[in-house]
Amino acid sequence: MKINNWQPNISLQVLKARAELLSLARVFFQKINCLEVETPTLSGSTTSDPNIESFSTRQHQQTYYLHTSPEFPMKRLLAAGSGAIYQICKVFRQGEAGRYHNPEFTMIEWYQPGLNYHALMQQVDEFVAYLLNDVFSLKNTIHISYKDAFEKYVQVNPFVATNNELLEVLKKHKIEFYNNEQSLDKDALLDLIISQLIQTQLPANTPVFIFDYPASQAALAKIRQQDSYQVAERFELFINGVELANGYQELLDASEQQQRFEAENKKRTTAGLKTIPIDQHLIAALASGIPMVSGVAMGFDRLLMLAMQKESINEVIAFTIDKA
């Protein structure tokens, strides 16, 4: 069979811009004395988050997973005394494809011992400005809590609203449901509202940090009590409606982390998904003691999209999944 579409998706100009942006990122991390590290792409465990599906393969009767993030082994390096570290690597998530998604994409992830998540937000802001300000002028950064963002843009308190109240918000704005609406749990409804109604209203060319998410969306973030509810000390960065980064005040309690992994596996079982072996290397590292640390993961391809003012991730990746 003759192949006619062998050419890359992107021009030489974009290929050069990609290389320049990667070089610039490494210069930034050198300036802040953050050490570049490499960790395994193939591991014996992976995320148990029911919303993320990993690619797997077999070796000597053992299942291994292509990592969806380098987070687990990087935390083991932190426990071993690495200090501030970063990694630029390919990560893999099965089934993710679309305007902002490719199953294989490039992630920049870094960890800063001694910094809380608000201080890390400031550093992320500096990083983005360092990489993008020569391309277009960013407006003053906005920091807004998850609760305040919901109250400002859709006039509901996400921590106390019922599922029916959230459904009414979506129906009022004529948001289409791709699942049976009764099958959507509260977090799914909140995610729909933030992606369809809040991200789209955020001011243009402005870095917007939304922080203090519901505790049910903590992932690997620390949780604290606030008023009558709990919040996850987590943030996300949005620019021009695109989610660029996800950061945490990292959970350091080994027992609680074990419980969260077990709870996620129960959700996977309920959803008819395979359970994931718990990463006992990570649990042991947490038990050994890790200094207070915050960490963040950023989608590099999306950052390049902004820098090049492109509309799709396909326009900044040399070979997308359909040509791989």
C-alpha positions as CSV (number, residue, x, y, z in Angstrom):
1,M,0.0,0.0,0.0
2,K,1.4,3.4,-1.0
3,I,1.5,6.0,1.8
4,N,1.0,9.6,0.7
5,N,0.6,11.3,4.0
6,W,4.1,10.7,5.5
7,Q,4.8,14.4,5.9
8,P,4.9,15.9,9.4
9,N,1.9,17.9,10.7
10,I,4.0,21.0,11.3
11,S,6.2,23.5,9.4
12,L,9.9,24.0,9.9
13,Q,9.1,27.3,11.6
14,V,7.0,25.5,14.3
15,L,9.6,22.8,14.6
16,K,12.2,25.5,15.4
17,A,9.9,27.3,17.7
18,R,9.3,24.1,19.6
19,A,13.1,23.6,20.1
20,E,13.6,27.2,21.1
21,L,10.8,27.1,23.7
22,L,12.2,23.9,25.2
23,S,15.7,25.5,25.4
24,L,14.2,28.6,27.0
25,A,12.4,26.4,29.6
26,R,15.7,24.7,30.6
27,V,17.3,28.2,31.0
28,F,14.6,29.2,33.4
29,F,15.1,26.1,35.5
30,Q,18.8,26.7,35.6
31,K,18.2,30.2,36.8
32,I,16.2,28.9,39.8
33,N,18.6,26.1,40.5
34,C,16.2,23.3,39.7
35,L,17.9,20.0,38.7
36,E,16.8,18.2,35.5
37,V,16.1,14.5,36.1
38,E,14.9,11.5,34.2
39,T,12.7,8.7,35.6
40,P,11.3,5.5,34.0
41,T,8.7,5.9,31.2
42,L,7.7,2.3,31.8
43,S,6.7,1.3,35.4
44,G,5.1,-1.4,37.4
45,S,2.3,0.9,38.5
46,T,0.5,4.0,37.3
47,T,-2.3,6.3,38.3
48,S,-5.5,4.7,39.6
49,D,-7.6,7.7,38.7
50,P,-10.7,6.4,37.1
51,N,-10.7,9.3,34.7
52,I,-7.3,8.4,33.2
53,E,-6.5,5.2,31.4
54,S,-2.9,4.1,30.9
55,F,-1.3,2.1,28.1
56,S,0.1,-1.2,29.3
57,T,2.5,-3.9,28.0
58,R,3.9,-7.2,29.2
59,Q,7.4,-8.3,30.1
60,H,8.3,-11.6,31.7
61,Q,4.6,-12.2,32.8
62,Q,4.6,-8.8,34.5
63,T,2.3,-5.9,33.4
64,Y,4.0,-2.5,32.9
65,Y,2.5,0.8,32.2
66,L,3.6,3.8,30.2
67,H,3.5,6.7,32.6
68,T,0.8,9.3,32.5
69,S,3.0,11.6,34.6
70,P,6.5,11.2,36.1
71,E,5.1,12.2,39.5
72,F,5.5,8.9,41.5
73,P,9.3,8.4,40.8
74,M,10.0,12.1,41.1
75,K,8.6,12.0,44.6
76,R,10.9,9.1,45.4
77,L,13.8,11.3,44.3
78,L,12.5,14.0,46.6
79,A,12.5,11.5,49.5
80,A,16.1,10.6,48.6
81,G,17.1,14.3,49.1
82,S,17.2,15.5,45.5
83,G,16.0,19.0,46.3
84,A,14.2,21.0,43.6
85,I,13.8,19.0,40.4
86,Y,12.1,19.1,37.0
87,Q,11.5,16.8,34.1
88,I,10.5,17.4,30.5
89,C,9.2,14.1,29.1
90,K,6.7,12.3,26.9
91,V,3.7,11.0,28.8
92,F,0.8,8.7,27.6
93,R,-2.9,8.6,28.2
94,Q,-5.1,6.2,26.4
95,G,-8.2,7.4,24.5
96,E,-7.3,11.1,24.7
97,A,-7.6,12.8,21.4
98,G,-9.1,16.1,20.2
99,R,-8.3,19.8,19.9
100,Y,-6.2,19.8,23.1
101,H,-5.3,16.1,23.4
102,N,-3.0,13.5,21.8
103,P,-2.5,10.1,23.4
104,E,1.3,10.9,23.5
105,F,2.2,14.5,24.6
106,T,5.0,16.4,26.3
107,M,4.8,17.4,29.9
108,I,7.0,19.7,32.1
109,E,6.7,18.7,35.7
110,W,8.6,20.3,38.6
111,Y,8.8,20.1,42.4
112,Q,9.9,22.8,44.9
113,P,10.6,21.7,48.5
114,G,10.0,24.5,50.9
115,L,7.5,26.3,48.7
116,N,3.7,26.2,49.4
117,Y,1.3,26.0,46.5
118,H,0.6,29.8,46.5
119,A,4.3,30.5,46.2
120,L,4.5,27.9,43.4
121,M,1.7,29.7,41.6
122,Q,3.9,32.8,41.6
123,Q,6.8,30.7,40.1
124,V,4.5,29.2,37.5
125,D,3.4,32.7,36.6
126,E,7.1,33.8,36.2
127,F,7.8,30.7,34.1
128,V,4.9,31.4,31.7
129,A,5.8,35.1,31.4
130,Y,9.5,34.1,30.7
131,L,8.4,31.9,27.9
132,L,5.6,33.8,26.4
133,N,6.1,37.6,26.9
134,D,8.2,37.9,23.8
135,V,5.3,36.4,21.8
136,F,2.4,38.4,23.1
137,S,1.8,40.7,26.0
138,L,0.1,38.9,28.9
139,K,-2.2,41.0,31.1
140,N,-2.0,41.0,34.9
141,T,-2.4,37.6,36.4
142,I,-5.7,36.8,38.3
143,H,-5.9,34.4,41.3
144,I,-9.4,33.3,42.2
145,S,-10.7,30.5,44.4
146,Y,-12.8,27.7,42.9
147,K,-15.7,28.8,45.1
148,D,-15.4,32.5,44.0
149,A,-15.1,31.5,40.3
150,F,-18.4,29.5,40.5
151,E,-20.1,32.3,42.3
152,K,-18.9,35.0,39.9
153,Y,-19.6,33.2,36.6
154,V,-22.6,30.9,37.3
155,Q,-23.9,32.2,40.7
156,V,-23.7,29.0,42.7
157,N,-21.6,27.8,45.6
158,P,-20.0,24.5,44.3
159,F,-19.4,23.2,47.8
160,V,-23.0,23.3,48.9
161,A,-25.0,23.1,45.6
162,T,-27.0,19.9,45.1
163,N,-26.7,17.9,41.9
164,N,-30.1,19.1,40.8
165,E,-29.0,22.8,41.3
166,L,-25.9,22.1,39.2
167,L,-28.0,20.3,36.5
168,E,-30.3,23.4,36.4
169,V,-27.2,25.6,35.7
170,L,-26.2,23.4,32.8
171,K,-29.7,23.3,31.3
172,K,-30.1,27.0,31.7
173,H,-27.1,27.5,29.5
174,K,-28.2,24.7,27.1
175,I,-25.1,22.5,27.7
176,E,-25.6,19.2,26.0
177,F,-25.2,15.9,27.9
178,Y,-23.3,13.0,26.4
179,N,-24.3,10.7,29.2
180,N,-27.5,10.1,31.0
181,E,-27.7,13.2,33.3
182,Q,-28.7,11.1,36.2
183,S,-25.6,9.0,35.9
184,L,-23.3,12.0,36.4
185,D,-22.0,12.5,39.9
186,K,-21.3,15.9,41.5
187,D,-17.7,16.1,40.3
188,A,-18.7,15.3,36.7
189,L,-21.3,18.1,36.9
190,L,-18.8,20.5,38.3
191,D,-16.2,19.6,35.6
192,L,-18.8,20.3,32.9
193,I,-19.6,23.7,34.4
194,I,-16.0,24.7,34.7
195,S,-15.1,23.6,31.2
196,Q,-18.2,24.7,29.4
197,L,-19.2,27.8,31.3
198,I,-16.3,29.2,33.3
199,Q,-13.2,28.6,31.2
200,T,-15.0,30.2,28.2
201,Q,-15.6,33.4,30.2
202,L,-12.1,34.0,31.5
203,P,-10.5,37.2,30.3
204,A,-8.3,36.9,27.2
205,N,-4.5,36.9,27.3
206,T,-4.6,36.7,31.1
207,P,-3.1,34.0,33.2
208,V,-5.9,32.9,35.6
209,F,-5.1,30.6,38.6
210,I,-8.1,28.8,40.1
211,F,-7.3,27.3,43.4
212,D,-8.7,25.4,46.4
213,Y,-10.7,22.7,44.6
214,P,-13.3,20.4,46.3
215,A,-11.7,17.7,48.4
216,S,-13.3,15.1,46.2
217,Q,-11.0,16.3,43.4
218,A,-7.8,16.3,45.5
219,A,-5.9,13.6,43.5
220,L,-2.5,13.7,45.2
221,A,-3.0,17.1,46.9
222,K,-3.2,17.9,50.6
223,I,-6.7,18.6,52.0
224,R,-7.6,21.2,54.7
225,Q,-10.8,22.2,56.5
226,Q,-12.2,25.5,55.4
227,D,-15.4,26.8,57.0
228,S,-17.9,23.9,56.9
229,Y,-16.2,22.0,54.0
230,Q,-12.9,20.6,53.0
231,V,-10.8,22.0,50.1
232,A,-7.9,20.4,48.2
233,E,-4.8,22.6,48.1
234,R,-4.6,22.4,44.4
235,F,-4.6,24.9,41.5
236,E,-5.0,25.0,37.8
237,L,-3.7,27.6,35.4
238,F,-5.8,28.8,32.4
239,I,-4.9,31.1,29.5
240,N,-7.4,31.9,26.8
241,G,-9.7,29.2,28.1
242,V,-7.0,26.5,27.8
243,E,-6.0,24.5,30.9
244,L,-2.2,24.7,31.0
245,A,-1.1,23.5,34.4
246,N,-2.2,21.5,37.4
247,G,-0.4,21.9,40.7
248,Y,-0.6,20.7,44.3
249,Q,0.5,21.2,47.8
250,E,1.6,17.7,47.9
251,L,0.1,15.0,50.1
252,L,3.0,13.5,52.2
253,D,1.1,11.1,54.5
254,A,1.8,7.6,53.4
255,S,-1.3,6.1,55.1
256,E,-3.7,8.6,53.6
257,Q,-2.1,8.1,50.1
258,Q,-2.6,4.4,50.4
259,Q,-6.3,4.9,51.4
260,R,-6.8,7.2,48.4
261,F,-5.3,4.7,46.0
262,E,-7.6,2.0,47.4
263,A,-10.7,4.3,47.1
264,E,-9.8,5.0,43.5
265,N,-9.5,1.3,42.7
266,K,-13.0,0.8,44.3
267,K,-14.3,3.4,41.9
268,R,-12.6,1.7,39.0
269,T,-14.2,-1.6,40.0
270,T,-17.7,0.1,40.2
271,A,-17.1,1.6,36.7
272,G,-16.1,-1.8,35.3
273,L,-12.4,-0.8,34.9
274,K,-9.4,-2.9,35.8
275,T,-7.8,-2.1,39.1
276,I,-4.3,-0.7,39.2
277,P,-1.5,-2.2,41.5
278,I,-0.7,0.4,44.2
279,D,2.8,1.9,43.8
280,Q,4.3,0.6,47.1
281,H,7.6,2.2,46.1
282,L,5.9,5.6,46.4
283,I,4.1,4.6,49.7
284,A,7.5,3.6,51.2
285,A,9.1,6.8,50.0
286,L,6.3,8.8,51.6
287,A,6.7,6.8,54.8
288,S,10.4,7.5,54.9
289,G,9.7,11.3,55.0
290,I,9.6,13.9,52.3
291,P,10.0,17.6,53.1
292,M,7.1,20.0,52.6
293,V,6.8,20.4,48.8
294,S,4.6,21.7,46.1
295,G,4.6,20.4,42.5
296,V,3.1,21.2,39.2
297,A,2.6,19.6,35.8
298,M,2.3,21.7,32.6
299,G,1.3,20.7,29.1
300,F,4.1,21.8,26.9
301,D,2.3,21.3,23.6
302,R,-0.6,23.6,24.8
303,L,2.0,26.2,25.9
304,L,3.5,26.1,22.4
305,M,-0.1,26.4,20.9
306,L,-0.4,29.7,22.8
307,A,3.1,30.9,21.8
308,M,2.4,30.1,18.1
309,Q,-1.3,31.2,18.3
310,K,-2.5,27.8,16.9
311,E,-5.9,26.4,17.3
312,S,-5.1,22.8,17.8
313,I,-2.4,20.6,19.4
314,N,-2.1,18.9,16.0
315,E,-0.5,22.0,14.7
316,V,2.5,21.9,17.1
317,I,3.2,18.1,17.2
318,A,5.4,16.8,14.4
319,F,3.5,13.5,14.0
320,T,0.2,13.0,15.7
321,I,-1.3,9.6,16.6
322,D,-2.9,9.1,13.2
323,K,0.6,9.5,11.6
324,A,2.7,7.8,14.3
